[in-house]
Amino acid sequence: MRCLVKHHAGPELEYQTDHAIPEPGPRDVRIKVSKAGICGTDRHIWEWDAWAAGRIPVGIVTGHEFVGVIDKIGGAVTKYEPGLRVSAEGHTTKGTDYNSRTGNAHIATDTKIIGIDRDGCFAEYVVVPEDNVWPIHESIPDRVAAVLDPLGNAVHTVMAADVSAKSVLVSGTGIIGLMAVTVAKAAGASRIFATDINPPRLDLARQLGAIEAYDAREGEAWIDDIRRHTRGEGVDVVLEMSGAAQAIRQAFSALRNGGTAALLGLPAKPVTFDFNENIIFKGCTVLGINGRKMFETWYQMEELLLSGRLELDEIITHEFPLEQYKEAFATMISGEGIKVVLDISG
């Protein structure tokens, strides 16, 4: 089969045409992939940074965001049949640890991730456990169904923070940050603010529903402006999507006393942070967000999509055939594209 493989301990991926087609185990399904999204994790693997070098096995098929059609099922599979259009949760677990058995499988201690710990979806076929499969509603197009993984990150972050009738700051307008803007608007946030250092992304945040979008390169006057908008208090909710140390500190400065901060962005290295000023004396609630709740987030995501209130067309900007993967990654890495999708159906 055609696929993209991490072929050596170095930059880029290799396009292969003769990779063995995987066979499903007894409780697995095999999916013929139609489209797959490129995300920040895939960029780390492509560039072979320190994280990737310490985490990714050479020889693995990469990719974890996708949509396709079930092609073959294992002998013990009872829930699904070939021909069904599906995506899948990328975090797999045995389902036996404490968190898996108490509704928090997304933070299970034995989590294995598709495209990181086991072969992924930048391929004509991918095998996933039956319990990870998510059927796709007929009204959701493939280009959207292919990016449910990052959309789920945004939905999880927004829903965990309970944004309804509250002022919200989205800190970082990358792919998931932009998704968080449209999700927060759909979920009933009263007013949405955004910060970043990328003017085109800030413009898009405004289009998606932010009433103000601030360029953080211009100093911290924007924090005072937010306070002017919020009775001198600060926002009710911070959705920190960037992982940038300075952005994290500034976001907490813009949060009102007693507010809620939901943190999804991953800092590249440890962050120096004043807990007294920003958390303890402020009396705020801090939520660590990891992945998608299995499967509460998926139900919420589907309902939001079916409502027609999410604006994703301006976020999913480019699509390339699998064979043009180098151009696809270059478009994503350069910032020319926001969300880039690979078409694997050809």
C-alpha positions in Angstrom: 0.0 0.0 0.0 1.0 3.7 -0.3 2.0 5.4 2.9 4.3 7.8 4.7 6.9 6.2 6.9 9.4 7.6 9.5 12.2 5.9 7.6 15.2 7.1 9.5 16.3 9.0 12.6 16.3 12.4 10.9 14.1 14.9 9.1 11.2 14.2 6.7 9.2 11.1 5.9 9.5 8.6 3.1 6.8 7.9 0.6 6.4 4.1 0.1 4.2 2.2 -2.4 4.9 -1.4 -1.4 4.3 -1.3 2.3 2.4 -4.4 3.6 -1.3 -3.9 4.1 -2.1 -4.4 7.8 -4.4 -7.2 9.0 -6.9 -6.5 11.8 -6.7 -8.5 15.0 -9.8 -10.2 16.4 -11.2 -7.0 18.0 -9.9 -4.6 15.4 -11.3 -3.0 12.2 -9.3 -2.1 9.1 -10.2 1.2 7.5 -9.5 2.3 4.0 -8.4 5.9 4.5 -10.0 8.7 2.4 -8.4 11.8 3.9 -6.0 12.6 6.8 -5.0 15.8 8.5 -1.5 17.0 9.2 -1.1 18.4 12.7 1.6 19.9 15.0 2.7 16.4 16.2 3.3 15.4 12.6 5.5 18.4 12.2 7.6 17.4 15.2 8.0 14.0 13.7 8.8 15.5 10.2 11.4 17.9 11.7 12.8 15.2 14.1 13.1 17.5 17.1 14.3 16.3 20.5 10.8 15.2 21.5 10.4 13.1 18.3 13.9 11.6 18.6 13.0 10.4 22.1 9.5 9.2 21.4 9.0 8.0 17.8 10.2 4.5 16.6 11.9 4.5 13.2 9.9 2.5 10.7 6.4 3.6 11.9 3.7 4.8 9.6 2.7 8.3 10.9 -0.5 10.3 11.1 -3.5 10.1 13.5 -6.3 12.3 12.1 -8.4 10.7 9.4 -11.7 9.6 7.9 -12.3 6.5 5.8 -14.5 3.4 5.2 -14.3 0.2 7.1 -12.8 -2.4 4.8 -12.4 -5.5 7.0 -13.3 -6.5 10.5 -11.7 -9.0 13.0 -13.5 -12.2 13.8 -14.7 -10.9 17.3 -15.9 -7.5 16.1 -19.7 -7.1 16.8 -20.4 -3.4 16.5 -19.5 -2.5 12.9 -19.6 -3.9 9.4 -17.5 -3.1 6.3 -18.7 -0.2 4.3 -19.3 2.2 7.2 -17.7 5.7 7.0 -15.8 6.3 10.2 -13.1 8.2 12.0 -11.4 7.0 15.2 -10.2 8.2 18.6 -6.4 8.1 18.3 -5.7 7.2 22.0 -6.0 3.5 22.6 -6.1 1.8 26.0 -6.7 -1.6 27.4 -9.5 -0.2 29.4 -8.4 -1.7 32.7 -6.8 1.1 34.7 -8.5 3.4 37.2 -9.2 6.3 34.8 -10.4 4.0 32.0 -12.9 2.5 34.4 -14.1 5.8 35.8 -14.9 7.7 32.6 -11.4 9.3 32.0 -9.8 6.9 29.5 -8.3 9.9 27.8 -5.7 10.1 30.6 -5.2 6.3 31.0 -1.8 5.3 32.2 -1.4 2.7 29.4 -2.4 5.0 26.5 -0.9 4.1 23.1 -1.4 6.7 20.3 -2.0 5.9 16.6 0.8 7.2 14.4 3.2 7.5 17.4 3.2 4.1 19.2 1.5 2.1 16.5 1.1 2.5 12.7 -1.0 5.5 11.7 -3.2 6.8 9.0 -0.9 8.5 6.4 -1.6 5.3 4.5 -4.2 3.6 2.4 -5.2 1.4 5.3 -5.1 1.8 9.1 -6.1 -0.7 11.8 -7.7 0.5 15.0 -9.5 -1.2 17.9 -13.2 -1.6 17.5 -13.9 0.4 20.6 -12.1 3.4 19.1 -14.2 3.7 16.0 -16.5 6.7 15.6 -19.2 6.5 12.8 -19.5 9.7 10.8 -22.9 11.3 10.3 -23.9 11.5 6.6 -24.1 15.3 6.7 -20.4 15.8 7.8 -18.1 16.0 4.8 -14.8 14.1 4.6 -12.7 17.3 4.8 -14.2 18.0 8.2 -14.4 14.4 9.4 -10.6 14.2 8.7 -9.9 16.8 11.4 -12.1 15.7 14.3 -9.0 15.0 16.4 -7.9 18.6 16.7 -11.5 19.9 16.7 -12.1 17.5 19.6 -9.1 19.1 21.5 -10.8 22.5 21.1 -14.2 21.2 22.1 -12.8 19.5 25.2 -11.0 22.7 26.2 -14.1 24.9 25.7 -16.6 22.6 27.4 -14.3 21.9 30.4 -14.2 25.6 31.1 -18.0 26.1 30.8 -17.9 29.3 28.7 -21.7 29.9 28.4 -22.5 33.6 29.1 -18.9 34.3 30.0 -16.1 36.4 28.6 -13.3 34.3 27.1 -9.7 34.9 26.1 -8.2 32.5 23.5 -4.5 32.6 24.0 -2.9 31.5 20.8 -4.7 31.3 17.4 -3.0 28.4 15.8 -5.2 25.6 14.3 -6.8 24.5 17.6 -6.9 28.1 18.9 -8.9 29.2 15.9 -11.2 26.2 16.3 -11.6 27.2 20.0 -12.9 30.6 18.9 -15.7 29.2 16.7 -16.5 26.5 19.3 -16.6 29.1 22.2 -19.0 31.2 20.1 -21.2 28.2 19.3 -21.2 27.2 23.0 -22.5 30.6 24.1 -19.5 32.6 25.2 -20.7 36.2 25.7 -17.5 37.9 24.3 -14.4 36.4 22.9 -10.9 37.9 22.9 -7.9 36.5 21.2 -4.1 37.0 21.3 -1.3 35.8 19.1 1.8 37.1 17.2 0.5 36.3 13.7 -1.6 39.1 12.2 -3.4 36.9 9.5 -4.4 34.4 12.2 -5.7 37.3 14.4 -7.7 38.6 11.4 -9.3 35.2 11.0 -10.0 35.0 14.8 -12.1 38.2 14.3 -13.9 36.6 11.4 -14.7 33.6 13.5 -16.2 35.7 16.3 -13.5 37.4 18.5 -14.6 41.0 19.2 -10.9 41.9 19.8 -7.8 40.2 18.6 -4.5 41.5 19.9 -1.0 41.3 18.5 1.1 40.3 21.6 4.2 41.6 20.0 3.0 45.2 20.7 3.4 44.9 24.4 0.9 44.3 27.2 -1.5 47.2 26.7 -4.0 44.7 25.5 -4.4 43.3 29.0 -5.6 46.8 30.2 -7.9 46.9 27.2 -9.5 43.6 28.2 -10.0 44.9 31.7 -11.7 48.0 30.3 -14.1 45.6 28.5 -14.7 43.6 31.6 -15.5 46.1 34.4 -11.9 46.3 35.4 -11.9 42.6 36.4 -10.4 40.5 33.6 -12.0 37.7 31.6 -14.0 34.9 33.2 -12.2 32.2 31.2 -8.8 31.7 29.6 -8.3 29.0 27.0 -4.5 28.7 26.7 -3.7 27.1 23.4 -0.2 28.3 22.6 2.1 26.7 25.2 4.3 29.8 24.9 5.8 30.9 28.3 5.1 34.6 27.9 1.6 34.0 26.5 0.8 31.8 29.6 1.9 34.5 32.0 0.0 37.2 30.1 -3.1 35.1 29.9 -3.2 34.6 33.7 -2.7 38.4 34.1 -5.8 38.9 32.0 -7.9 36.4 34.0 -10.2 37.8 36.7 -9.9 36.6 40.3 -11.9 33.5 40.7 -11.8 32.8 37.0 -11.0 29.5 35.1 -8.0 28.7 33.0 -8.0 25.7 30.7 -4.6 24.8 29.5 -4.1 22.8 26.3 -0.9 24.3 24.8 2.3 22.4 25.5 5.4 24.4 26.5 8.5 23.3 24.7 10.4 23.5 28.0 9.6 24.2 31.7 8.0 27.5 32.4 8.9 29.9 35.2 5.6 31.0 36.8 4.5 32.9 39.9 1.9 30.5 41.5 1.2 33.0 44.3 0.2 35.9 42.1 -1.4 33.9 39.3 -3.2 31.0 41.1 -3.2 31.1 44.9 -4.0 34.7 45.6 -6.2 34.9 42.5 -8.3 31.9 43.7 -8.7 30.7 40.1 -9.4 27.2 38.8 -6.8 25.6 36.6 -7.7 22.7 34.2 -5.2 20.6 32.4 -6.6 19.4 29.1 -5.3 16.3 27.4 -6.9 14.9 24.2 -10.6 14.3 24.0 -12.9 12.7 26.6 -13.8 9.3 25.4 -16.4 9.6 24.2 -18.2 12.6 25.7 -16.2 15.0 23.6 -17.1 13.1 20.4 -20.8 13.4 21.1 -20.5 17.1 21.9 -18.4 17.7 18.7 -21.0 15.9 16.6 -23.9 17.9 18.0 -22.0 21.2 17.4 -21.3 20.2 13.8 -24.9 19.2 13.2 -26.1 22.5 14.6 -24.3 24.3 11.8 -22.8 26.8 14.2 -19.2 25.9 13.7 -17.2 27.8 11.0 -14.4 25.6 9.8 -14.2 26.4 6.1 -11.7 29.2 6.7 -9.5 27.0 8.9 -9.2 23.9 6.6 -7.3 25.8 3.9 -5.4 23.3 1.7 -5.6 19.7 0.4 -3.0 17.7 -1.4 -2.8 14.2 -2.8 -0.6 11.9 -0.7 2.1 11.9 -3.3 2.5 15.6 -2.8 3.2 15.2 0.9 6.4 17.3 0.8 4.5 20.3 -0.6 1.7 19.7 2.0 4.2 19.7 4.9 5.9 22.8 3.5 2.6 24.6 3.2 1.8 23.8 6.8 5.2 24.6 8.3 5.6 27.9 6.4 2.3 29.1 7.8 0.8 29.6 4.3 -1.8 27.0 5.2 -3.7 26.7 8.4 -5.1 23.2 8.4 -3.7 21.0 5.7 -5.3 17.7 4.6 -3.9 14.8 2.6 -6.2 13.1 0.1 -5.4 9.4 0.2 -8.4 8.2 -1.9 -6.7 8.3 -5.3 
